[in-house]
Amino acid sequence: MAAMKPRTGEGPLEVTKEGRGIVMRVPLEGGGRLVVEMTPDEAQALSDALEGVVK
C-alpha cells in the first residue's frame, strides 16, 4: 500500500524543460498539483494566449 503524504507546501508554479518537452506543474487549491506536458509550440501558444489577457 502506498504511503500517504500530507498535502502541505505544494510550492510555486514550476516550468522545466525535460527532454524535448516542457513540463508545467501548477499548485491547486486544496492541495496537489496539475502536471501538464507540452511541446515548445504548445508552450508558445499558451504564452501568447496568456499575454493577451494579462496586459
Secondary structure, 3 states (H helix, E strand, C coil): CCCCCCCCCCCCCEEEEECCEEEEEEECCCCCEEEEEECHHHHHHHHHHHHHHHC
